[in-house]
């Protein structure tokens, strides 16, 4: 709401051939601009709702709908009035109404992109529109290197711990993880985040405030993550098993999906038992089927980079101004 007037001015000034947006709520200025636009869904694909799938942000399993209706009821109670108010505001500013009372943005009539591999995606009851394209994974390239862990030797597995900028700011949680992992026979690379000076690493660890994640992931054997969509799909791209400790938003959905597919383990972020964490590491590192399955997924994803495909689709839209459908 705050940026709408200025955004409308910018679109009038620039007159772009296409608009690419990745946001969690609708921008009222985009449809009235008359410009073709792209919606990127960078969260878990449950954000693209389907009556046969769990509620987005719920973390409920895909094969047990018993908790879905109670979750949606509470969702409607808490967010329904806000969504209705926002819907009225959008229409007052010349934009279409929202698709439904649980939606806060529209599908683009031109091009929709989302990031999730085919092997891990959900089986939908209602197909996505022909303008929807799965990018599989969208991994950043980097010229950075990372070898600080070499000084830890070669014993045990090499594990990357990252809870994102918000999760790593929880010093108590981070220090507990460090203290538990210090008792295991493995080595760790720790993304310490904004409170880095308050986190004390053990002798089997290296870390820093900021780390070049794309350079680290190919080298490690396992990842402990908060479950953001970017890290989860990057782990699949590089073929790494995960232990997921979700904190908010779509992280619950990603944690559940990783667990129910057998590609990792979901743990309770603040209530996990020490042995549950250390035991999960040992089980995942010793799972030959998992290593083989993740290697297969990784090989396919790396043979067809989602970044290249996304660029081609966006360029096609900018060139033609017509909806971009499969094929």
C-alpha positions in Angstrom: 0.0 0.0 0.0 2.8 2.4 0.9 4.8 1.9 -2.3 1.8 1.8 -4.7 1.7 5.4 -5.9 5.4 5.6 -6.5 5.5 2.2 -8.2 2.8 3.4 -10.6 4.9 6.5 -11.4 8.0 4.3 -12.0 6.2 2.0 -14.4 4.8 5.0 -16.3 8.3 6.5 -16.5 10.2 3.4 -17.5 7.6 1.8 -19.7 9.2 -1.6 -19.3 8.7 -4.4 -21.8 8.1 -6.8 -18.9 7.8 -6.7 -15.1 9.2 -9.4 -12.9 7.9 -9.5 -9.4 8.5 -11.8 -6.4 6.4 -10.8 -3.5 4.1 -12.3 -0.9 1.2 -9.9 -1.6 -0.1 -8.2 -4.7 1.2 -5.0 -6.1 -1.9 -3.0 -7.1 0.0 -0.9 -9.7 1.1 -3.8 -11.9 -2.1 -5.0 -13.7 -3.4 -1.5 -14.5 0.0 -0.6 -16.1 -0.9 -2.7 -19.1 2.6 -4.3 -19.1 3.1 -8.0 -19.2 4.3 -9.3 -15.9 5.9 -12.4 -14.3 5.0 -13.8 -10.9 7.8 -15.7 -9.2 6.8 -18.0 -6.4 10.0 -18.4 -4.4 8.3 -20.0 -1.5 7.3 -23.7 -1.2 4.8 -24.5 -4.0 1.9 -25.0 -1.6 1.6 -21.2 -2.0 0.0 -22.2 -5.3 -3.0 -23.6 -3.5 -4.8 -26.8 -4.4 -7.8 -28.5 -2.6 -5.9 -31.8 -2.6 -2.8 -30.4 -0.9 -2.0 -29.3 2.7 -2.6 -25.7 3.7 0.3 -23.4 2.9 2.5 -22.5 5.9 0.9 -25.3 8.0 3.6 -28.0 7.8 0.9 -30.7 7.7 1.6 -33.9 5.9 0.4 -34.5 2.3 -1.0 -37.9 3.1 -3.1 -37.0 6.2 -5.8 -34.4 5.7 -7.1 -34.6 9.2 -5.5 -31.3 10.3 -6.2 -29.3 7.2 -9.7 -28.0 7.9 -8.9 -26.9 11.5 -5.8 -25.1 10.2 -7.8 -23.3 7.4 -10.5 -22.4 9.9 -8.0 -20.6 12.1 -6.3 -19.1 9.0 -9.7 -17.6 8.0 -10.4 -16.4 11.5 -7.1 -14.6 11.9 -6.4 -13.4 8.3 -9.8 -13.3 6.7 -10.7 -9.7 7.6 -7.2 -8.5 6.6 -7.4 -10.2 3.2 -10.9 -8.8 2.6 -9.7 -5.3 3.5 -6.7 -5.6 1.2 -8.9 -7.0 -1.6 -11.2 -3.9 -1.4 -8.1 -1.6 -1.4 -6.7 -3.3 -4.6 -10.0 -2.8 -6.4 -10.2 0.8 -5.3 -6.8 1.3 -7.0 -7.8 -0.2 -10.3 -6.5 -3.7 -9.8 -8.5 -6.9 -10.1 -10.0 -8.5 -7.0 -8.1 -11.4 -5.4 -8.9 -14.9 -6.6 -10.4 -16.0 -3.2 -10.6 -15.2 0.5 -7.3 -17.1 1.2 -5.3 -15.5 -1.6 -3.3 -12.3 -1.3 -1.9 -12.1 -4.9 -2.9 -13.2 -8.3 -1.5 -15.7 -10.9 -0.1 -13.8 -13.8 -2.0 -14.2 -17.1 1.4 -14.0 -18.8 4.0 -16.1 -17.0 4.3 -17.8 -13.6 7.6 -19.3 -12.3 8.1 -21.5 -9.3 11.1 -23.4 -7.9 10.9 -27.0 -6.9 12.3 -30.2 -8.5 9.9 -32.5 -10.3 10.9 -35.4 -8.0 9.9 -33.5 -4.9 6.9 -31.6 -6.1 3.3 -32.3 -5.0 0.7 -34.3 -6.9 -2.0 -31.8 -7.6 -5.7 -32.4 -7.9 -6.1 -29.3 -10.1 -3.5 -28.6 -12.7 -1.6 -25.4 -12.7 -2.3 -22.9 -15.6 -0.4 -23.4 -18.9 1.6 -20.2 -18.1 3.0 -21.9 -15.0 6.6 -23.2 -15.3 8.5 -25.2 -12.8 12.2 -24.1 -12.7 13.3 -27.2 -10.7 16.1 -25.2 -9.0 17.6 -21.8 -9.3 21.1 -21.8 -8.0 23.4 -18.8 -7.8 26.7 -19.1 -9.4 29.8 -17.7 -7.6 33.5 -17.4 -8.2 34.1 -17.5 -4.4 35.9 -20.4 -2.9 35.9 -21.8 0.6 38.6 -24.1 2.2 38.7 -23.0 5.8 37.4 -26.5 6.9 40.7 -28.1 5.6 42.3 -27.4 8.9 39.8 -29.7 10.6 41.2 -32.7 9.0 39.3 -35.5 7.4 37.6 -37.4 10.2 33.9 -38.0 10.1 31.4 -36.3 7.8 31.5 -32.6 6.8 28.2 -30.8 7.8 27.1 -27.3 7.0 24.9 -25.5 9.6 22.9 -22.5 8.5 19.7 -21.1 10.0 19.6 -18.0 7.8 20.0 -14.4 8.9 17.0 -14.5 11.3 17.5 -18.0 12.7 21.2 -17.4 13.3 20.4 -14.3 15.3 18.9 -16.5 18.0 22.1 -17.0 19.9 20.6 -19.4 22.5 19.4 -21.7 19.8 22.7 -21.5 17.8 24.8 -22.1 20.9 22.8 -25.1 21.8 23.2 -26.6 18.3 26.9 -25.9 18.5 27.3 -27.5 21.9 25.4 -30.7 20.8 27.3 -31.0 17.6 30.6 -30.5 19.4 30.1 -34.0 21.0 29.8 -35.8 17.6 32.7 -37.2 15.6 31.9 -35.0 12.6 33.2 -31.6 11.3 31.1 -28.5 10.8 31.0 -25.3 8.8 28.8 -22.8 10.7 27.1 -19.7 9.3 27.1 -17.6 12.4 25.1 -14.6 11.2 24.6 -11.2 12.7 25.4 -12.2 16.3 28.5 -14.0 15.3 30.6 -12.6 18.1 28.3 -14.1 20.7 28.6 -17.7 19.3 31.5 -19.8 20.5 32.4 -22.6 18.1 34.0 -25.9 19.2 37.3 -27.4 18.0 35.5 -29.4 15.3 34.1 -26.3 13.7 34.9 -23.3 11.5 32.6 -20.5 10.7 32.0 -16.8 10.1 29.3 -14.1 10.0 28.8 -14.6 6.3 29.7 -17.6 4.2 29.6 -18.3 0.4 26.9 -21.0 0.5 27.1 -21.9 -3.2 30.8 -22.6 -2.8 30.3 -24.7 0.4 27.3 -26.9 -0.5 29.1 -29.0 -3.1 31.8 -29.9 -0.6 29.7 -31.0 2.4 28.0 -34.3 3.1 24.9 -33.0 4.9 23.2 -29.7 5.7 21.4 -28.6 8.8 19.0 -25.8 7.8 16.0 -23.8 8.7 14.3 -24.9 5.5 14.0 -21.8 3.4 13.0 -22.7 -0.2 16.3 -21.4 -1.6 18.5 -23.5 0.6 16.3 -26.6 0.3 16.3 -26.5 -3.5 20.0 -25.8 -3.6 20.6 -28.8 -1.4 18.7 -31.0 -3.9 20.6 -29.4 -6.7 23.9 -30.5 -5.1 22.5 -33.8 -3.9 22.7 -33.2 -0.1 20.6 -34.7 2.6 19.1 -32.3 5.2 18.1 -32.0 8.8 15.4 -29.2 8.8 14.7 -27.1 11.9 11.9 -24.8 10.7 11.3 -21.4 12.2 8.5 -19.7 10.2 6.6 -19.2 6.9 7.1 -21.9 4.3 9.9 -23.5 6.2 7.4 -25.8 8.0 6.1 -27.0 4.6 9.7 -27.6 3.3 10.6 -29.4 6.5 7.6 -31.7 6.2 8.2 -32.4 2.5 11.9 -33.3 3.1 10.9 -35.7 5.8 7.9 -37.3 4.1 9.9 -38.0 1.0 12.7 -39.6 3.0 15.3 -37.1 1.8 16.1 -35.8 5.2 14.7 -35.4 8.7 12.4 -32.8 10.3 13.1 -32.0 13.9 11.4 -29.7 16.4 13.5 -26.6 16.4 13.4 -25.8 20.1 12.4 -29.2 21.6 14.6 -31.7 19.8 16.5 -34.2 22.0 20.3 -34.1 21.7 20.4 -37.7 20.7 17.7 -37.1 18.0 20.0 -34.6 16.3 23.2 -36.6 16.5 21.4 -39.8 15.6 19.8 -38.2 12.5 23.2 -37.1 11.3 24.6 -40.6 11.6 21.6 -42.2 9.9 21.5 -39.8 7.0 25.3 -40.1 6.4 25.1 -43.9 6.4 22.0 -44.2 4.2 23.2 -45.6 0.8 19.8 -45.4 -0.8 19.6 -41.7 0.1 23.0 -41.0 -1.3 22.1 -42.7 -4.6 18.7 -41.0 -4.9 20.0 -37.5 -4.2 22.9 -38.1 -6.6 20.3 -39.0 -9.3 18.2 -35.9 -8.6 21.3 -33.7 -8.6 22.5 -35.0 -11.9 19.2 -34.2 -13.6 18.9 -30.7 -12.1 22.5 -29.7 -13.0 21.9 -30.8 -16.6 19.2 -28.2 -17.1 19.8 -25.1 -14.9 16.7 -23.3 -13.8 18.4 -19.9 -14.0 18.9 -20.4 -17.8 15.4 -21.5 -18.3 14.0 -18.6 -16.3 16.0 -16.1 -18.3 14.8 -17.6 -21.6 11.1 -17.5 -20.5 11.4 -13.9 -19.3 13.1 -12.8 -22.5 10.4 -14.4 -24.6 7.7 -12.5 -22.7 9.6 -9.2 -23.0 10.0 -9.8 -26.7 6.5 -10.9 -27.6 4.3 -9.5 -24.9 2.2 -12.7 -25.2 1.5 -15.3 -22.5 4.3 -17.9 -22.3 3.0 -21.4 -22.2 4.8 -24.8 -22.1 6.3 -25.7 -25.4 
